[in-house]
Amino acid sequence: MAARRSPPGAREREGPRAPAAGSDQVHSWMLVTSQTLGTVWRIAKGSVMLAASCLVAALCYFRRMHCDFGHWLKWWIGYLQRKFKRNLSVEAEVDLLSYCAREWKGETPRAKLMRKAYEELFWRHHIKCVRLVKRDNYDALRSVLFQIFSQGLSFPSWMKEKDIVKLPEKLLFSQGCNWIQQYSFGPEKYTGSNVFGKLRKCVELLKTQWTEFSGIKDYHKRGSMCNILFSDVLLEYKLYEALKFIMLYQVTEVYEQMKTNKVIPSLFQLLFSRETSSDPLSFMMNHLNSVGDTCGLEQIDMFILGYSLEIKMKVFRLFKFNSRDFEVCYPDLPPREWPEISLLTENDRHYHVPIF
């Protein structure tokens, strides 16, 4: 029996079956590969993001550490500088005309006047340099005492005859000046019964330092010691208070002489003629107690200071240039044997040390 033939179209329809199976395999392989690559990419991307986050966090941490370390290092540098670098209240020498050019620029009348005054000091008075003094309410006393010590000047004659350490008690017990308990140490308004002990320590320090400096013959050694002394704020203030007390003691002594009708220097006649300084107590309360606190020395105080220390203080008052008051002396007619120091001021409040 003859076999049944398949229709031609049926064979044609059955022909493509093998290729369809291969295509499915390729498609499956590509799908697996794509899924694998996707998984790998996600893992890699996550790892990169994690690493980037860790890197950013590390950078932020080290940056913060760097800033903190910088602040810490800056603080220690400042501390060490304050600890070991001397803060001189009387600075090193600077060129006079260079200082003038730096401080007095512009074309205002005052600036022009100051430049002419400094040129006058340079050319006519042969002042080449200046030592700038710290500006506060002690600077007049600082300028004077610095030159006394740096030049090695000796004690005034009256100090050689008396033990100045005992002067506070002398005022109280010999002359009955119990009002001395109201003496003010600069910003300290009142110290009561303790004032005698404090004054004694201040005067004793002045005597010790003055004796030491006057005994040193070498100029450079005195300069080095001045740099040490005038960088110690506490010691400085004690010395200035001692000078204030020396002024008060002299005012009291002259006042006692005036009460016995003795002839007194004209500067004290002027002092006692003022309502605010008619006697030692009013002088102390209205003038001297404020020195170092709210004001410095006035002109009349400069006269008393020169008289008390037996020194001639030549002062160049630059704001008085081209007038008879440009160059003055405190006191105005000192004995010839008194040593001389020089000061310069731009306003009668702050003083500097000229160097010839």
C-alpha positions, 0 to 999 in steps of 0.5 A, a space after each residue: 500500500 503506497 505511503 501517504 505523501 505529506 503536502 509540500 506546504 507542510 514540509 515547508 512549515 516544519 523546516 524552521 523549527 531547528 533555527 527557532 530553538 537556537 534563537 531561544 538559546 542565544 536569547 537566554 544567554 544574552 539575558 543571563 549575561 545582561 543580568 550578570 552585568 547589571 548585577 556586577 555594575 550595581 555591585 561596582 557602583 555601590 562599592 564606588 559610591 561607598 568608597 567615594 563617601 568614605 573618601 569625602 568623610 575622610 577628607 572632611 575629617 582631616 580638613 577639620 583636624 587641620 583647622 583645629 591643629 592650625 588654631 591650636 598651633 596658632 594659640 601656642 605660638 602666641 602663648 610662647 611669644 607672650 611668654 618669652 618675648 619682652 613687651 618693652 614699654 620703651 621701644 628701641 630707637 627709630 629714625 626721627 624723620 622716618 617716624 615723622 613721615 610715617 605718623 604725620 602724612 597729609 597736608 593738614 595744618 597740624 601735619 605740616 607743623 609737626 613735620 617742620 618741628 621734627 625737621 627742626 629737632 633733626 637739623 638744629 638740635 641734632 636729634 637723630 632718633 627717638 625711643 617711643 614710650 608706651 602711651 598710658 597715664 604713666 608715660 611721663 613718669 616712665 620717660 623720666 625714670 627710663 633716662 635716669 636709669 639708662 644714664 646712671 644718674 645718682 640720687 638727689 642730694 636730699 635722698 642721700 641724707 634721708 632714708 626714703 623708705 621711712 618717709 611714709 611713716 614720717 608723714 604719718 607720725 612726725 607730721 600727722 598726715 593721717 590723710 595719707 591713707 586716702 592715697 590711690 595707687 593708680 586705678 586702686 581708689 582706696 587701700 586704707 591702713 594698708 597704704 603705708 606698707 604698700 608705699 614702703 615697698 614701692 619706695 624701697 624698690 625705687 631705692 634698690 633699683 636706683 642704687 643698682 643702676 647708678 652703680 653700673 658704669 657700662 652704658 650697654 649693661 645699663 641698657 640691657 637692664 633697662 630692657 628687662 626692667 621696663 618689660 615688667 609691668 608690675 615692677 614698673 607701676 610700683 616705681 611710678 607710684 614711688 615717684 608719685 609719693 616722692 612728689 607728694 612728700 616734697 609738696 608736704 615739706 614745702 607746705 610746712 616751710 610755707 606755714 613758718 613763713 619761709 621763702 619757697 620756690 615760685 612753682 610751689 607758690 603757683 601750686 598752692 594758689 590754685 583752689 584744687 591744690 591749696 594744700 598737700 591733701 587737696 593736691 593728692 586728692 584732686 591731682 596726684 591720685 588720678 595720675 596713672 588712672 585717668 590722667 597723666 602729669 600736668 605741667 605744674 606736676 612736671 615742675 614738681 617732679 623735676 624739683 623733687 628728683 633734682 634734674 633739669 628736664 628739657 622738653 621739646 613741645 612740638 605743637 608749640 613750634 615757632 613759639 617761645 614755648 617750643 623748648 621749655 625746662 622743668 623746673 625753669 631755673 634749676 641749679 647748674 649742677 643738676 643733671 639734664 634729661 630731654 623729652 619730646 611731646 606732641 600734645 603735653 600728654 604723651 612723652 617720648 625719649 629723644 636720642 642725640 
